[in-house]
Amino acid sequence: MLKKIAENIKNNRNVVEKRELKPFVELINKNSFKSEKIFSDIGEDSATIKNKDKYILLTTDRIKTEFVRNFPFGAGFSSILVGVDDIYCCGGKPLGASIILSFPDKTNGLKIIEGICEGSKRFQVPIIRGHTNTKDKCYELSSTMVGEIRKENYISAKTSKINDKIVFIIDEDGKIGNASNLYWDTVTFKSSEEILKKREVMITIGKKHLINSSKDISNGGIFGTLYQMIRHAKVGADVNITKIILPPKLIGIGYTLETFINMYLTTSFILSVPEENSQKVISIFEYYGLKATIIGNFTAESCQLKINDGKESIIVFDT
């Protein structure tokens, strides 16, 4: 079982892509202009720009062309969702979004815009700027989200500490998305009040200063997200796969751990939590209607990802 899970992680296309991006990210980081006004940038879900007693938060995401072409409404909605979660996962509050959009077909273009507007209303984030091109022969959709947070409450994605607990957060109240059986949808069928409450827990966590690091789980799945965290923090991670429990709805339709770890899990996070704070953190998330589980530990082995079943262990990545 361990070997099958390890191979599954290694061959996950989204994990492979994130690993392949490393030299390009390092090239940009090494050669681009630096400013004292920037507190934190590459490696974060949301970069931070200093602004007196607050940080301005900034994040940018591109939606895959195939998704935009085949599921235009869902792609538009997702362009808001991904930015919103990047802002919330560092304890911030989204303020507005800017969209870049190209489409060759007017009917699909209008569906994309409908999805963008629905996401804007559902997450209560205004669309404040953008660029639209109706003459290109291809589809293109990307979004930039702006937010803010008080400096002392900011949660970085790359400050996990050795011996911290790895805490997996998930909203178990979801369904399989229309676009893919690897998409756990916890938002499209809920009210703004409910989906925002489950995100604002991160603002509460930030104010209480209970965790060292956090990252939302997107297309890399649980282990793709965890790999990014350990790479930037220069720590390792050891995960007990028996502690990763699937939502009951997924178990009921025959999903296994092998499939689950490859899923894009909306309203979900990986946290780095000091052991003494772990039970308090779990209680807070449960109060907000989210499942919180300790699945492992951050370790001293830099960039090493290890999995175990409580008896045996295997190294998945060591670089």
C-alpha positions in Angstrom: 0.0 0.0 0.0 2.8 2.5 0.9 4.6 1.9 -2.4 1.4 2.4 -4.4 0.7 5.6 -2.6 4.3 6.8 -3.1 4.2 6.1 -6.8 0.8 7.8 -7.0 2.3 11.0 -5.5 5.4 10.9 -7.7 3.3 10.5 -10.8 0.6 13.0 -10.0 0.8 15.4 -13.0 0.2 18.5 -10.9 2.9 17.5 -8.4 5.4 16.9 -11.2 4.6 20.3 -12.7 5.2 22.0 -9.4 8.6 20.2 -9.1 9.5 21.1 -12.6 8.8 24.8 -12.0 11.5 25.1 -9.3 14.4 26.2 -11.6 12.2 28.8 -13.3 11.0 30.2 -10.0 14.6 30.4 -8.7 15.7 32.2 -11.9 13.0 34.8 -11.5 13.8 35.2 -7.8 17.5 35.6 -8.4 17.3 38.0 -11.3 14.3 40.2 -10.7 14.4 43.7 -9.0 14.0 43.7 -5.2 12.3 46.3 -3.1 12.3 47.0 0.6 8.5 47.5 0.4 8.0 43.8 -0.2 7.8 41.7 3.0 7.3 38.3 1.4 6.9 37.2 -2.2 7.8 34.0 -4.2 6.6 30.8 -2.4 3.6 32.5 -0.7 0.0 32.0 -1.6 -0.3 35.7 -1.3 2.6 38.1 -1.6 2.8 40.9 0.9 3.5 44.6 0.3 4.2 46.8 3.3 1.7 49.5 4.1 2.1 51.1 7.5 0.6 48.7 10.0 -0.9 46.5 7.4 0.2 44.3 4.5 -1.4 44.6 1.0 -1.9 41.0 -0.2 -1.6 40.0 -3.8 -2.1 36.7 -5.6 -2.4 35.7 -9.3 -3.8 32.5 -10.8 -4.3 31.2 -14.3 -7.2 28.8 -15.1 -6.2 26.0 -17.5 -7.3 26.5 -21.1 -9.0 23.1 -21.4 -11.2 23.9 -18.4 -12.1 27.3 -19.7 -13.1 25.9 -23.1 -15.1 23.0 -21.8 -16.6 24.4 -18.7 -16.8 28.2 -19.2 -19.1 29.0 -16.3 -17.2 26.9 -13.8 -13.9 28.3 -15.0 -15.2 31.8 -14.5 -16.4 30.9 -11.0 -13.1 29.2 -10.2 -11.1 32.3 -11.2 -12.6 34.0 -8.2 -12.5 31.0 -5.8 -8.8 30.4 -6.3 -7.8 34.0 -5.4 -10.2 34.2 -2.5 -8.7 31.1 -0.9 -5.1 32.3 -1.4 -6.0 35.5 0.5 -7.9 33.7 3.3 -5.4 31.0 3.9 -2.8 33.6 5.1 -5.4 35.1 7.4 -6.3 38.0 5.1 -9.5 39.6 3.8 -10.1 39.8 0.0 -10.8 43.3 -1.3 -11.2 43.1 -5.0 -10.3 41.1 -8.2 -8.9 41.9 -11.6 -9.5 39.6 -14.6 -7.7 38.9 -17.9 -10.0 37.2 -20.3 -9.8 36.1 -24.0 -12.4 34.1 -25.9 -13.1 33.4 -29.6 -16.7 32.4 -29.1 -19.2 35.0 -27.7 -21.6 32.4 -26.3 -18.9 30.8 -24.2 -17.4 34.2 -23.4 -20.7 35.3 -21.8 -20.8 32.0 -19.8 -17.3 32.7 -18.5 -18.4 36.2 -17.5 -21.5 34.9 -15.8 -19.3 32.5 -13.8 -17.0 35.4 -12.8 -19.9 37.5 -11.7 -21.5 34.6 -9.7 -18.1 34.0 -7.9 -17.9 37.7 -7.2 -21.3 37.8 -5.6 -20.9 34.5 -3.8 -17.6 35.5 -2.2 -18.6 39.2 -1.9 -15.5 40.4 -3.8 -15.9 43.2 -6.4 -14.4 43.0 -9.9 -12.4 46.2 -10.0 -10.3 45.9 -13.1 -9.6 43.7 -16.1 -8.7 43.2 -19.7 -11.0 41.4 -22.2 -10.0 40.3 -25.7 -12.7 38.8 -28.1 -10.4 38.6 -31.2 -8.0 35.8 -30.1 -8.4 32.3 -31.4 -7.8 30.7 -28.0 -9.3 30.9 -24.5 -7.3 32.6 -21.7 -8.5 33.4 -18.2 -6.4 34.6 -15.2 -7.3 36.5 -12.1 -5.5 38.7 -9.6 -6.9 39.1 -6.1 -6.0 42.0 -3.7 -6.5 41.7 0.0 -5.2 43.1 3.3 -4.2 42.1 6.8 -2.7 43.6 9.9 1.1 42.8 9.9 1.1 40.9 13.2 -1.7 38.5 12.0 -0.1 37.4 8.6 0.3 33.6 8.2 3.1 32.7 5.8 3.0 29.6 3.6 6.8 28.9 4.0 7.5 29.1 7.8 6.8 25.6 8.9 8.9 24.6 11.9 10.6 21.3 12.7 8.5 19.2 15.1 5.3 21.1 14.2 2.2 19.0 13.7 0.8 18.7 10.1 -2.9 19.4 10.5 -5.2 18.6 7.6 -8.3 20.8 7.3 -11.3 19.9 5.1 -15.0 20.7 4.7 -16.6 17.3 4.6 -19.9 18.7 3.3 -19.2 18.6 -0.5 -19.9 16.8 -3.7 -18.0 15.8 -6.9 -17.6 18.7 -9.3 -19.2 18.7 -12.7 -15.9 19.2 -14.5 -13.9 16.4 -12.9 -14.1 13.4 -10.5 -11.0 14.8 -8.9 -12.7 18.1 -7.8 -14.3 18.3 -4.3 -16.9 21.1 -4.6 -17.9 22.6 -1.2 -19.1 26.0 -2.4 -21.4 26.1 -5.5 -24.4 24.9 -3.6 -24.0 26.9 -0.4 -24.9 30.4 0.6 -22.4 33.3 0.8 -22.8 33.3 4.6 -21.8 29.7 5.0 -18.9 29.6 2.6 -17.4 32.9 4.0 -17.8 31.7 7.6 -15.8 28.6 6.8 -13.0 30.8 5.4 -13.0 33.5 8.0 -11.8 30.9 10.5 -8.4 31.6 9.0 -8.8 35.2 10.1 -9.5 34.0 13.6 -6.5 31.7 13.6 -4.3 34.5 12.4 -5.4 36.9 15.2 -4.8 34.2 17.8 -1.2 33.5 16.5 -1.6 29.7 17.0 0.1 28.3 13.9 3.4 28.8 12.1 2.3 28.3 8.5 -0.7 27.4 6.2 -1.5 26.7 2.6 -4.8 25.9 0.9 -5.1 22.7 -1.0 -5.5 23.2 -4.7 -4.7 21.2 -7.9 -1.6 19.5 -6.3 -3.8 17.8 -3.8 -2.7 17.1 -0.2 0.9 16.1 -1.0 1.5 18.6 -3.8 0.6 21.3 -1.3 2.7 19.8 1.5 5.7 19.5 -0.9 5.5 23.2 -1.7 5.5 24.0 2.0 8.5 21.9 2.9 10.5 23.1 -0.1 10.2 26.8 0.8 10.6 26.2 4.6 13.6 23.9 4.1 12.1 21.3 6.4 10.8 17.7 5.9 7.4 16.1 6.4 6.5 12.6 7.6 2.8 11.7 7.0 0.9 8.7 8.5 -1.4 7.9 5.6 -3.8 6.0 7.9 -4.6 9.3 9.5 -6.0 10.8 6.2 -9.7 10.0 6.5 -11.9 10.6 3.4 -15.2 12.5 3.8 -18.1 10.0 4.3 -19.7 11.0 1.0 -16.6 9.9 -0.9 -16.3 6.7 1.0 -20.0 6.0 0.2 -19.3 6.2 -3.6 -16.2 4.0 -3.5 -13.4 6.5 -3.5 -10.1 5.3 -2.1 -7.1 7.1 -0.5 -5.2 6.7 -3.8 -7.8 8.8 -5.6 -8.4 11.2 -2.7 -4.8 12.4 -2.4 -5.0 13.6 -6.1 -8.1 15.7 -5.6 -8.5 19.5 -5.6 -10.1 20.0 -2.3 -12.0 23.3 -2.0 -12.3 24.8 1.5 -9.3 22.9 2.7 -5.9 23.7 4.2 -2.6 22.2 5.4 -1.3 23.8 8.6 2.0 23.8 10.5 1.0 23.9 14.2 3.2 23.8 17.3 2.2 20.6 19.2 1.1 22.6 22.3 -1.5 24.5 20.1 -2.7 21.6 18.1 -5.8 20.6 20.1 -6.9 24.2 20.5 -6.6 24.7 16.7 -8.6 21.6 16.0 -11.4 22.8 18.3 -11.6 26.2 16.6 -11.9 24.6 13.1 -14.5 22.2 14.3 -16.5 25.1 15.8 -16.5 26.6 12.2 -17.8 23.3 10.8 -14.5 22.0 9.4 -12.8 18.7 10.0 -9.3 19.0 11.5 -6.9 16.0 11.8 -3.2 15.6 12.7 -1.7 13.5 9.9 2.0 13.8 10.7 5.0 16.0 11.7 7.4 18.4 10.1 10.9 17.1 10.4 14.6 18.2 10.2 15.3 16.5 6.9 15.2 19.4 4.4 12.7 18.9 1.5 12.2 15.3 2.4 8.7 13.9 2.0 8.1 10.6 3.8 5.0 8.6 4.3 4.3 5.8 6.8 1.4 3.5 7.9 2.4 3.4 11.6 4.6 0.4 11.0 6.7 1.0 7.9 7.8 4.1 6.1 9.1 5.2 2.6 10.7 8.3 1.3 8.7 9.8 -1.6 10.9 12.8 -2.4 14.3 13.8 -0.9 15.0 17.0 -2.8 
